[in-house]
Amino acid sequence: LQVWKNSSRYNAEISFHKFPVDAALRAKWLTKIRRDKFTPTVNTRVCGRRFQPGDFAVTAGGLRRLQSGAIPLLFSWNEYTLPTPRQNVWERLTYLQ
């Protein structure tokens, strides 16, 4: 299983999601992440960057929750690339000078 090095501690836009309890939906997740012979544990998570933006709902408290039935689809083998991160203020100032 690929280990992603993202952290929600430093980036509020990143969220991690447990595997679904529903066996059929769990099987779809395992197929989409290409882990057919992998058995997720209670601690296994999938990074929220692997889901489409429309797969999320934001709670009144500001938490990102997956919509029911959401499936991770955004992977390199689907020809998906993560957007280039925005430069921080110091990088932009250096670029302008």
OpenMM code with the backbone's topology and positions (N, CA, C; nanometers):
from openmm import Vec3, app, unit

residues = "LEU GLN VAL TRP LYS ASN SER SER ARG TYR ASN ALA GLU ILE SER PHE HIS LYS PHE PRO VAL ASP ALA ALA LEU ARG ALA LYS TRP LEU THR LYS ILE ARG ARG ASP LYS PHE THR PRO THR VAL ASN THR ARG VAL CYS GLY ARG ARG PHE GLN PRO GLY ASP PHE ALA VAL THR ALA GLY GLY LEU ARG ARG LEU GLN SER GLY ALA ILE PRO LEU LEU PHE SER TRP ASN GLU TYR THR LEU PRO THR PRO ARG GLN ASN VAL TRP GLU ARG LEU THR TYR LEU GLN".split()
positions = [
    Vec3(0.0851, -0.1189, 0.0000),
    Vec3(0.0000, 0.0000, 0.0000),
    Vec3(0.0882, 0.1234, 0.0000),
    Vec3(0.0571, 0.2161, -0.0864),
    Vec3(0.1344, 0.3399, -0.0950),
    Vec3(0.1111, 0.4220, 0.0309),
    Vec3(0.2177, 0.4778, 0.0827),
    Vec3(0.2067, 0.5640, 0.1997),
    Vec3(0.2092, 0.7078, 0.1512),
    Vec3(0.1017, 0.7799, 0.1777),
    Vec3(0.0957, 0.9205, 0.1393),
    Vec3(0.1525, 1.0037, 0.2514),
    Vec3(0.2260, 1.1057, 0.2161),
    Vec3(0.2936, 1.1870, 0.3163),
    Vec3(0.2238, 1.3199, 0.3367),
    Vec3(0.0928, 1.3188, 0.3297),
    Vec3(0.0153, 1.4395, 0.3559),
    Vec3(-0.0217, 1.4444, 0.5032),
    Vec3(-0.0461, 1.5629, 0.5513),
    Vec3(-0.0859, 1.5786, 0.6904),
    Vec3(-0.1946, 1.6834, 0.7007),
    Vec3(-0.3047, 1.6476, 0.7651),
    Vec3(-0.4130, 1.7443, 0.7847),
    Vec3(-0.3782, 1.8414, 0.8968),
    Vec3(-0.2731, 1.8117, 0.9703),
    Vec3(-0.2308, 1.9005, 1.0787),
    Vec3(-0.1843, 2.0351, 1.0242),
    Vec3(-0.1194, 2.0332, 0.9083),
    Vec3(-0.0631, 2.1552, 0.8519),
    Vec3(-0.1403, 2.2082, 0.7314),
    Vec3(-0.2387, 2.1337, 0.6859),
    Vec3(-0.3146, 2.1748, 0.5684),
    Vec3(-0.4613, 2.1387, 0.5891),
    Vec3(-0.5441, 2.2384, 0.6132),
    Vec3(-0.6861, 2.2155, 0.6416),
    Vec3(-0.7611, 2.1612, 0.5205),
    Vec3(-0.7035, 2.1724, 0.4011),
    Vec3(-0.7702, 2.1228, 0.2811),
    Vec3(-0.7542, 1.9725, 0.2638),
    Vec3(-0.6680, 1.9119, 0.3435),
    Vec3(-0.6456, 1.7680, 0.3334),
    Vec3(-0.7259, 1.6986, 0.4426),
    Vec3(-0.7958, 1.5938, 0.4026),
    Vec3(-0.8726, 1.5149, 0.4983),
    Vec3(-0.8464, 1.3675, 0.4696),
    Vec3(-0.8677, 1.2836, 0.5681),
    Vec3(-0.8461, 1.1404, 0.5537),
    Vec3(-0.9740, 1.0682, 0.5914),
    Vec3(-1.0050, 0.9618, 0.5166),
    Vec3(-1.1358, 0.8994, 0.5294),
    Vec3(-1.1245, 0.7487, 0.5480),
    Vec3(-1.2026, 0.6973, 0.6443),
    Vec3(-1.2073, 0.5542, 0.6726),
    Vec3(-1.2738, 0.4799, 0.5581),
    Vec3(-1.2403, 0.3538, 0.5464),
    Vec3(-1.3070, 0.2692, 0.4485),
    Vec3(-1.4516, 0.2478, 0.4909),
    Vec3(-1.5423, 0.2379, 0.3935),
    Vec3(-1.6832, 0.2195, 0.4276),
    Vec3(-1.7099, 0.0834, 0.4918),
    Vec3(-1.8128, 0.0781, 0.5735),
    Vec3(-1.8542, -0.0465, 0.6381),
    Vec3(-1.9270, -0.1357, 0.5373),
    Vec3(-2.0048, -0.0754, 0.4483),
    Vec3(-2.0797, -0.1496, 0.3467),
    Vec3(-1.9828, -0.2297, 0.2592),
    Vec3(-2.0026, -0.3618, 0.2527),
    Vec3(-1.9100, -0.4504, 0.1821),
    Vec3(-1.8998, -0.4187, 0.0328),
    Vec3(-2.0110, -0.3878, -0.0314),
    Vec3(-2.0085, -0.3590, -0.1752),
    Vec3(-1.9309, -0.2304, -0.2041),
    Vec3(-1.9543, -0.1274, -0.1244),
    Vec3(-1.8832, -0.0006, -0.1439),
    Vec3(-1.7351, -0.0154, -0.1097),
    Vec3(-1.7051, -0.0917, -0.0053),
    Vec3(-1.5654, -0.1180, 0.0322),
    Vec3(-1.4923, -0.1879, -0.0826),
    Vec3(-1.5587, -0.2844, -0.1452),
    Vec3(-1.4984, -0.3566, -0.2582),
    Vec3(-1.4701, -0.2615, -0.3742),
    Vec3(-1.5591, -0.1671, -0.4000),
    Vec3(-1.5356, -0.0675, -0.5056),
    Vec3(-1.4146, 0.0184, -0.4727),
    Vec3(-1.4020, 0.0597, -0.3459),
    Vec3(-1.2857, 0.1389, -0.3044),
    Vec3(-1.1575, 0.0603, -0.3296),
    Vec3(-1.1560, -0.0670, -0.2866),
    Vec3(-1.0359, -0.1492, -0.3024),
    Vec3(-0.9996, -0.1671, -0.4494),
    Vec3(-1.0996, -0.1813, -0.5343),
    Vec3(-1.0746, -0.1935, -0.6779),
    Vec3(-1.0167, -0.0641, -0.7332),
    Vec3(-1.0750, 0.0484, -0.6965),
    Vec3(-1.0313, 0.1775, -0.7504),
    Vec3(-0.8921, 0.2172, -0.7030),
    Vec3(-0.8558, 0.1775, -0.5805),
    Vec3(-0.7211, 0.2111, -0.5333),
    Vec3(-0.6204, 0.1017, -0.5689),
    Vec3(-0.6687, 0.0024, -0.6433),
    Vec3(-0.5854, -0.1082, -0.6908),
    Vec3(-0.5209, -0.1855, -0.5768),
    Vec3(-0.6034, -0.2239, -0.4816),
    Vec3(-0.5574, -0.3028, -0.3683),
    Vec3(-0.6515, -0.4216, -0.3484),
    Vec3(-0.6569, -0.5105, -0.4487),
    Vec3(-0.7509, -0.6218, -0.4460),
    Vec3(-0.7269, -0.7189, -0.3305),
    Vec3(-0.6017, -0.7450, -0.2971),
    Vec3(-0.5708, -0.8427, -0.1923),
    Vec3(-0.5311, -0.7753, -0.0615),
    Vec3(-0.5698, -0.6524, -0.0463),
    Vec3(-0.5386, -0.5749, 0.0738),
    Vec3(-0.6600, -0.5762, 0.1656),
    Vec3(-0.6365, -0.5952, 0.2942),
    Vec3(-0.7449, -0.5910, 0.3914),
    Vec3(-0.7255, -0.4675, 0.4779),
    Vec3(-0.8102, -0.3663, 0.4616),
    Vec3(-0.7957, -0.2457, 0.5432),
    Vec3(-0.8285, -0.2738, 0.6893),
    Vec3(-0.7604, -0.2031, 0.7768),
    Vec3(-0.7863, -0.2138, 0.9205),
    Vec3(-0.8700, -0.0940, 0.9644),
    Vec3(-0.9008, -0.0879, 1.0930),
    Vec3(-0.9769, 0.0267, 1.1446),
    Vec3(-0.8949, 0.1549, 1.1356),
    Vec3(-0.7638, 0.1426, 1.1206),
    Vec3(-0.6763, 0.2595, 1.1127),
    Vec3(-0.6431, 0.3016, 0.9698),
    Vec3(-0.6852, 0.2264, 0.8698),
    Vec3(-0.6543, 0.2568, 0.7305),
    Vec3(-0.7393, 0.3735, 0.6823),
    Vec3(-0.6757, 0.4672, 0.6141),
    Vec3(-0.7447, 0.5851, 0.5619),
    Vec3(-0.7061, 0.6079, 0.4158),
    Vec3(-0.7925, 0.6789, 0.3449),
    Vec3(-0.7643, 0.7227, 0.2084),
    Vec3(-0.7630, 0.8747, 0.2105),
    Vec3(-0.6618, 0.9322, 0.1479),
    Vec3(-0.6480, 1.0776, 0.1429),
    Vec3(-0.7639, 1.1386, 0.0645),
    Vec3(-0.8165, 1.2486, 0.1152),
    Vec3(-0.9273, 1.3178, 0.0509),
    Vec3(-0.8944, 1.3718, -0.0870),
    Vec3(-0.7656, 1.3846, -0.1197),
    Vec3(-0.7268, 1.4341, -0.2524),
    Vec3(-0.7576, 1.3321, -0.3618),
    Vec3(-0.7942, 1.2118, -0.3243),
    Vec3(-0.8268, 1.1065, -0.4207),
    Vec3(-0.9744, 1.1071, -0.4595),
    Vec3(-1.0522, 1.1971, -0.4010),
    Vec3(-1.1950, 1.2084, -0.4301),
    Vec3(-1.2216, 1.3352, -0.5102),
    Vec3(-1.3282, 1.3342, -0.5871),
    Vec3(-1.3665, 1.4518, -0.6641),
    Vec3(-1.4229, 1.5582, -0.5711),
    Vec3(-1.4065, 1.6866, -0.6049),
    Vec3(-1.4557, 1.7945, -0.5176),
    Vec3(-1.6040, 1.7825, -0.4826),
    Vec3(-1.6857, 1.7327, -0.5738),
    Vec3(-1.8283, 1.7177, -0.5483),
    Vec3(-1.8635, 1.6032, -0.4550),
    Vec3(-1.7641, 1.5236, -0.4155),
    Vec3(-1.7880, 1.4107, -0.3251),
    Vec3(-1.7960, 1.4525, -0.1789),
    Vec3(-1.7752, 1.5808, -0.1508),
    Vec3(-1.7702, 1.6275, -0.0127),
    Vec3(-1.8884, 1.7154, 0.0232),
    Vec3(-1.9232, 1.7094, 0.1504),
    Vec3(-2.0193, 1.8031, 0.2095),
    Vec3(-1.9483, 1.8645, 0.3293),
    Vec3(-1.9710, 1.9918, 0.3540),
    Vec3(-1.9086, 2.0596, 0.4679),
    Vec3(-2.0144, 2.0743, 0.5768),
    Vec3(-1.9802, 2.0298, 0.6979),
    Vec3(-2.0734, 2.0380, 0.8098),
    Vec3(-2.0822, 2.1814, 0.8599),
    Vec3(-2.1789, 2.2070, 0.9470),
    Vec3(-2.1941, 2.3406, 1.0057),
    Vec3(-2.0682, 2.3808, 1.0825),
    Vec3(-1.9960, 2.2822, 1.1359),
    Vec3(-1.8728, 2.3091, 1.2089),
    Vec3(-1.7509, 2.3225, 1.1197),
    Vec3(-1.7695, 2.3094, 0.9874),
    Vec3(-1.6592, 2.3270, 0.8941),
    Vec3(-1.5831, 2.2004, 0.8593),
    Vec3(-1.6300, 2.0835, 0.9045),
    Vec3(-1.5623, 1.9583, 0.8724),
    Vec3(-1.6040, 1.9088, 0.7348),
    Vec3(-1.5074, 1.8542, 0.6616),
    Vec3(-1.5369, 1.7948, 0.5310),
    Vec3(-1.5760, 1.6495, 0.5521),
    Vec3(-1.6940, 1.6132, 0.5065),
    Vec3(-1.7431, 1.4756, 0.5159),
    Vec3(-1.7678, 1.4233, 0.3752),
    Vec3(-1.7383, 1.2954, 0.3554),
    Vec3(-1.7667, 1.2349, 0.2259),
    Vec3(-1.9163, 1.2137, 0.2103),
    Vec3(-1.9652, 1.2379, 0.0902),
    Vec3(-2.1043, 1.2076, 0.0585),
    Vec3(-2.1206, 1.0555, 0.0573),
    Vec3(-2.2389, 1.0088, 0.0861),
    Vec3(-2.2683, 0.8664, 0.0818),
    Vec3(-2.2446, 0.8136, -0.0594),
    Vec3(-2.1711, 0.7045, -0.0702),
    Vec3(-2.1460, 0.6433, -0.2004),
    Vec3(-2.0257, 0.6969, -0.2758),
    Vec3(-1.9519, 0.7916, -0.2180),
    Vec3(-1.8335, 0.8471, -0.2850),
    Vec3(-1.7265, 0.7388, -0.3011),
    Vec3(-1.6568, 0.7438, -0.4140),
    Vec3(-1.5525, 0.6457, -0.4446),
    Vec3(-1.4258, 0.7210, -0.4850),
    Vec3(-1.3085, 0.6819, -0.4313),
    Vec3(-1.1838, 0.7484, -0.4716),
    Vec3(-1.1508, 0.7157, -0.6173),
    Vec3(-1.1323, 0.8194, -0.6980),
    Vec3(-1.1091, 0.8009, -0.8413),
    Vec3(-0.9839, 0.8699, -0.8935),
    Vec3(-0.9286, 0.9635, -0.8199),
    Vec3(-0.8229, 1.0500, -0.8728),
    Vec3(-0.6842, 0.9932, -0.8420),
    Vec3(-0.6311, 0.9163, -0.9374),
    Vec3(-0.5005, 0.8527, -0.9226),
    Vec3(-0.4192, 0.8725, -1.0498),
    Vec3(-0.2879, 0.8546, -1.0396),
    Vec3(-0.2002, 0.8751, -1.1551),
    Vec3(-0.2328, 0.7788, -1.2687),
    Vec3(-0.2772, 0.6561, -1.2385),
    Vec3(-0.3096, 0.5620, -1.3450),
    Vec3(-0.4379, 0.5998, -1.4185),
    Vec3(-0.5121, 0.6972, -1.3662),
    Vec3(-0.6276, 0.7532, -1.4369),
    Vec3(-0.5878, 0.8813, -1.5099),
    Vec3(-0.4560, 0.9034, -1.5220),
    Vec3(-0.4002, 1.0241, -1.5836),
    Vec3(-0.4386, 1.1505, -1.5077),
    Vec3(-0.4530, 1.1373, -1.3773),
    Vec3(-0.4835, 1.2523, -1.2927),
    Vec3(-0.3547, 1.2991, -1.2265),
    Vec3(-0.3326, 1.4288, -1.2271),
    Vec3(-0.2194, 1.4859, -1.1548),
    Vec3(-0.2722, 1.5899, -1.0580),
    Vec3(-0.2105, 1.5968, -0.9430),
    Vec3(-0.2508, 1.6959, -0.8438),
    Vec3(-0.2132, 1.8344, -0.8927),
    Vec3(-0.2957, 1.9347, -0.8651),
    Vec3(-0.2617, 2.0704, -0.9064),
    Vec3(-0.1326, 2.1172, -0.8399),
    Vec3(-0.0591, 2.2010, -0.9107),
    Vec3(0.0636, 2.2568, -0.8555),
    Vec3(0.0289, 2.3428, -0.7350),
    Vec3(0.0983, 2.3220, -0.6220),
    Vec3(0.0668, 2.4031, -0.5045),
    Vec3(0.0930, 2.5511, -0.5294),
    Vec3(0.0132, 2.6336, -0.4703),
    Vec3(0.0289, 2.7778, -0.4834),
    Vec3(0.1545, 2.8218, -0.4089),
    Vec3(0.2276, 2.9158, -0.4674),
    Vec3(0.3477, 2.9671, -0.4015),
    Vec3(0.3081, 3.0441, -0.2764),
    Vec3(0.3935, 3.0330, -0.1737),
    Vec3(0.3660, 3.1127, -0.0545),
    Vec3(0.4076, 3.2575, -0.0797),
    Vec3(0.3748, 3.3454, 0.0110),
    Vec3(0.3971, 3.4886, -0.0087),
    Vec3(0.5443, 3.5209, -0.0329),
    Vec3(0.6355, 3.4511, 0.0341),
    Vec3(0.7784, 3.4793, 0.0175),
    Vec3(0.8260, 3.4368, -0.1203),
    Vec3(0.7762, 3.3256, -0.1702),
    Vec3(0.8134, 3.2821, -0.3048),
    Vec3(0.7598, 3.3788, -0.4103),
    Vec3(0.6393, 3.4307, -0.3904),
    Vec3(0.5828, 3.5262, -0.4858),
    Vec3(0.6608, 3.6565, -0.4854),
    Vec3(0.7015, 3.7037, -0.3681),
    Vec3(0.7786, 3.8277, -0.3598),
    Vec3(0.9137, 3.8123, -0.4284),
    Vec3(0.9780, 3.6984, -0.4092),
    Vec3(1.1063, 3.6722, -0.4732),
    Vec3(1.0894, 3.6696, -0.6246),
    Vec3(0.9814, 3.6088, -0.6711),
    Vec3(0.9542, 3.5997, -0.8142),
    Vec3(0.9323, 3.7382, -0.8753),
    Vec3(0.8664, 3.8276, -0.8030),
    Vec3(0.8359, 3.9611, -0.8541),
    Vec3(0.9583, 4.0521, -0.8583),
    Vec3(1.0585, 4.0231, -0.7786),
    Vec3(1.1756, 4.1111, -0.7717),
    Vec3(1.2726, 4.0881, -0.8824),
] * unit.nanometer
topology = app.Topology()
chain = topology.addChain("A")
for resn in residues:
    res = topology.addResidue(resn, chain)
    for name in ("N", "CA", "C"):
        topology.addAtom(name, app.Element.getBySymbol(name[0]), res)
